[in-house]
Amino acid sequence: SSNIATKYLIGIFFGGLVIMIGGFLDDRWHWKPGKQIIFPVLAAFIVIASGIGITFITNPFGGQIHLDGWQRILFWFQGIPYRLTLPADVFTLLWLLGMMYTTKFLDGLDGLVSGVTVIGGLVIAALALDPIVHQNGTALLALILAGAFFGFIPWNWHPAKIFLGEGGSIFAGFMLGVLAIISGSKVTTTLLVVGIPILDTLWVILRRIFWEHRSPFAGDRKHLHHRLLDLGFSHRAVVLMLYFLAAYFGITALFLQSSGKLIALLILSGTMVLLGAGLVYGYWKRKSHSM
């Protein structure tokens, strides 16, 4: 269908509302990570309850991997069954939380999250308008998202006059994650747009847990964008560099089939490894010169 189901829109609205309320409360009282995560989890549950979910993953070697093998109807409402679907619901929950915390952690430089969200929205809109997908409603919603964040960029560009805050940064990932699902489970495509930030977030979480033995949600200045600043790149140069990577891999995804997207993900992962190695080398080189 070219239109988005009404129950999906209701789920997106109330999920987004919960995120905004949680973001406002956190910005006001600076909650600990244990309390902060309650609202993103609740928003994800609301979306899943509305029927939005990842029921299959396209196998790059052919066919599909179905995630909806086990289903139980929880209740009926206005003639529509609402089901518990495993492992699809768990995968959807992890996907949405991953996207929300990626944009949350990415929000360390003025204009960075806003620009990446614009790029992601435009890529998803282009996919939704593909004759094979043919989802005009999804495309319109993605363009609205991109337009809203594009209008925000001039005020959020360095030096920023206004900021996204907790609610805004998490909402960006929430919407990208949801749109990736309802546009036909285009998870891989969205991964290519935000692949560098996701890999950076994954590395930071693993480092905090296994090396530093502290909360994975605690803040620091060891993200990729902070490391680039420490090497002497300007604020705007770092933001534009990450814009370019997001746009390059996102546009590439528009012209690739599943196997090609897998190769692009491997190239993206290699790019992240090279960036990381370069940053480590630059860090130790600067440290040795300062001694």
C-alpha positions in Angstrom: 0.0 0.0 0.0 1.1 3.6 -0.7 -0.4 4.8 2.5 0.8 4.2 6.1 -1.7 2.3 8.3 -3.5 4.6 10.8 -2.4 2.4 13.7 1.2 2.9 12.7 0.8 6.7 12.8 -0.8 6.4 16.2 2.1 4.3 17.4 4.7 6.7 16.0 2.9 9.7 17.5 2.7 8.3 21.0 6.2 6.8 20.9 7.6 10.1 19.8 5.6 11.9 22.6 7.0 9.6 25.2 10.5 10.3 24.0 9.9 14.0 24.1 8.5 13.8 27.7 11.5 11.7 28.8 13.9 14.1 27.1 12.4 17.1 28.8 12.5 15.4 32.2 16.1 14.3 31.7 17.3 17.7 30.5 15.6 19.2 33.6 16.8 16.8 36.3 19.8 15.1 34.6 18.8 11.5 35.4 21.2 8.6 35.6 21.3 6.2 32.6 19.1 3.6 34.4 16.2 6.1 34.4 17.0 7.6 31.0 16.5 4.3 29.2 13.0 3.8 30.5 11.5 6.2 27.9 13.2 4.9 24.8 12.2 1.3 25.8 8.6 2.4 26.4 8.6 4.2 23.0 9.9 1.1 21.3 7.2 -1.0 23.0 4.5 1.4 21.8 5.7 1.2 18.2 5.8 -2.6 18.4 2.3 -2.8 19.9 1.0 -0.7 17.0 2.1 -3.5 14.6 5.4 -2.1 13.3 8.1 -4.7 13.3 10.9 -6.4 11.4 9.4 -9.7 10.3 12.1 -10.8 7.9 15.7 -10.0 6.8 16.7 -10.4 3.2 19.3 -13.0 2.8 22.2 -11.6 0.7 22.7 -15.0 -0.8 19.0 -15.4 -1.8 15.6 -15.6 -0.1 14.5 -14.3 3.2 15.2 -15.1 6.9 11.8 -14.9 8.6 11.6 -13.8 12.2 7.8 -14.2 12.8 7.7 -18.0 13.2 6.2 -17.9 16.7 3.0 -15.8 17.1 0.4 -15.4 19.8 -2.6 -13.1 19.7 -2.7 -11.0 22.8 -6.0 -9.2 22.2 -8.3 -7.8 19.5 -9.2 -4.1 19.0 -11.7 -2.9 16.4 -11.4 -6.2 14.5 -7.5 -6.0 14.4 -5.5 -8.7 16.1 -2.5 -7.6 18.2 0.2 -10.3 18.4 3.3 -11.1 20.3 5.7 -12.2 17.6 9.1 -13.8 18.4 11.9 -13.3 17.6 10.7 -10.4 15.4 9.6 -8.2 18.4 12.9 -8.7 20.2 14.9 -7.8 17.0 12.7 -4.7 16.5 13.3 -3.6 20.1 17.1 -4.0 19.8 17.1 -2.2 16.4 15.1 0.8 17.6 17.2 1.1 20.8 20.3 0.8 18.8 19.2 3.6 16.5 18.1 5.9 19.3 21.3 5.5 21.3 23.4 5.9 18.2 22.0 9.4 17.5 22.1 10.2 21.2 25.8 9.4 21.4 26.4 11.1 18.1 25.0 14.4 19.4 28.4 15.7 20.5 29.1 18.2 17.7 26.8 21.1 16.6 24.8 20.1 13.5 26.0 16.5 13.3 22.8 14.6 14.2 20.6 17.1 12.4 22.5 16.6 9.1 22.8 12.8 9.3 19.0 12.7 10.0 18.4 14.8 6.9 20.5 12.5 4.8 18.8 9.4 6.3 15.4 10.8 5.7 16.2 11.6 2.0 17.6 8.2 1.4 14.6 6.4 2.9 12.3 8.7 0.9 14.1 7.8 -2.3 13.7 4.1 -1.5 10.1 4.4 -0.6 9.4 6.1 -4.0 11.0 3.2 -5.9 8.3 1.6 -8.1 8.9 -1.8 -6.5 8.4 -0.4 -3.0 5.8 2.2 -3.9 5.1 3.7 -0.5 4.2 7.3 -1.1 3.0 7.8 2.5 6.3 6.6 3.9 8.2 8.8 1.5 6.1 11.8 2.6 6.8 11.1 6.3 10.6 10.7 5.6 10.6 14.0 3.7 8.8 15.8 6.5 11.4 14.4 8.9 14.3 15.5 6.6 12.7 19.0 6.1 12.2 19.6 9.8 15.8 18.8 10.6 17.1 20.7 7.6 15.2 23.8 8.8 16.9 23.2 12.2 20.5 23.0 10.9 21.1 26.8 10.4 20.3 27.3 14.1 22.2 24.2 15.2 25.3 24.8 13.0 28.5 25.6 14.8 28.4 27.7 16.9 24.9 26.5 17.7 22.2 28.8 19.0 19.8 26.0 19.9 20.3 22.3 20.6 18.4 19.1 20.1 18.7 18.0 23.8 18.1 14.5 25.0 14.6 14.3 23.5 15.6 15.6 20.1 18.7 13.5 19.6 16.9 10.3 20.6 13.8 11.2 18.5 16.1 11.4 15.4 17.2 7.8 15.8 13.7 6.7 16.7 12.2 8.1 13.5 15.0 6.8 11.3 14.6 3.3 12.9 10.8 3.3 12.4 11.0 4.6 8.8 13.5 2.0 7.9 11.0 -0.7 9.1 7.9 0.6 7.5 9.6 1.3 4.2 10.0 -2.5 3.8 12.6 -3.5 6.4 15.3 -1.4 4.8 17.5 -2.0 7.8 20.7 -2.6 5.8 20.2 0.7 3.8 19.8 2.7 7.0 22.8 0.9 8.5 24.9 2.2 5.6 23.7 5.8 6.3 24.5 5.6 10.1 27.1 2.8 9.9 30.1 4.8 11.0 28.3 6.2 14.1 26.8 2.8 14.9 30.3 1.1 14.8 31.7 3.9 16.8 28.9 3.5 19.4 29.4 -0.3 19.5 33.2 0.2 20.1 32.6 2.8 22.8 30.1 0.5 24.6 32.5 -2.5 24.5 35.4 -0.4 25.6 33.5 1.0 28.6 32.3 -2.4 29.7 35.3 -4.6 29.1 38.3 -2.2 29.4 37.1 0.6 31.7 34.6 -1.5 33.7 32.0 1.3 33.9 28.5 2.0 32.6 28.2 1.9 28.8 25.9 4.9 29.0 28.3 7.2 30.8 29.5 10.1 28.7 33.1 10.8 27.7 35.1 12.5 24.9 36.4 9.4 23.2 33.9 9.1 20.3 35.2 9.2 16.8 34.2 12.9 16.3 35.9 13.9 19.5 39.1 12.1 18.5 39.1 13.9 15.1 38.8 17.2 17.0 41.7 16.2 19.2 43.9 15.6 16.1 43.4 19.2 15.0 40.5 19.0 12.6 38.0 21.9 12.9 34.5 21.4 14.2 33.0 22.0 10.8 35.5 19.8 9.0 34.6 16.9 11.2 30.9 17.4 10.7 31.2 17.7 6.9 33.4 14.6 6.8 30.8 12.5 8.6 28.1 14.1 6.4 30.0 12.9 3.3 30.4 9.4 4.6 26.7 9.1 5.5 25.6 10.5 2.1 28.2 8.4 0.1 27.2 5.0 1.6 23.5 6.0 1.7 23.4 6.9 -2.0 25.4 3.8 -2.8 22.7 1.7 -1.2 20.1 3.1 -3.6 21.8 1.3 -6.5 22.7 -2.0 -4.8 21.0 -5.3 -4.3 21.2 -7.3 -1.1 24.6 -8.9 -1.9 26.0 -5.5 -3.0 24.8 -3.9 0.3 26.6 -6.6 2.2 29.8 -5.8 0.4 29.2 -2.1 1.0 28.8 -2.8 4.8 32.1 -4.7 4.8 33.7 -1.7 3.0 32.2 0.6 5.6 33.5 -1.5 8.4 36.9 -1.4 6.8 36.7 2.3 6.5 35.9 2.5 10.3 38.9 0.3 11.1 41.2 2.5 9.0 39.8 5.6 10.7 40.3 4.0 14.1 43.9 3.0 13.3 44.7 6.4 11.9 43.3 8.1 15.1 45.3 5.8 17.4 48.5 6.4 15.4 47.8 10.2 15.4 47.1 10.1 19.2 50.4 8.3 20.1 52.4 10.5 17.7 51.1 13.7 19.3 51.6 12.2 22.7 55.3 11.3 21.9 56.0 14.8 20.6 54.5 16.4 23.7 56.8 14.4 26.0 
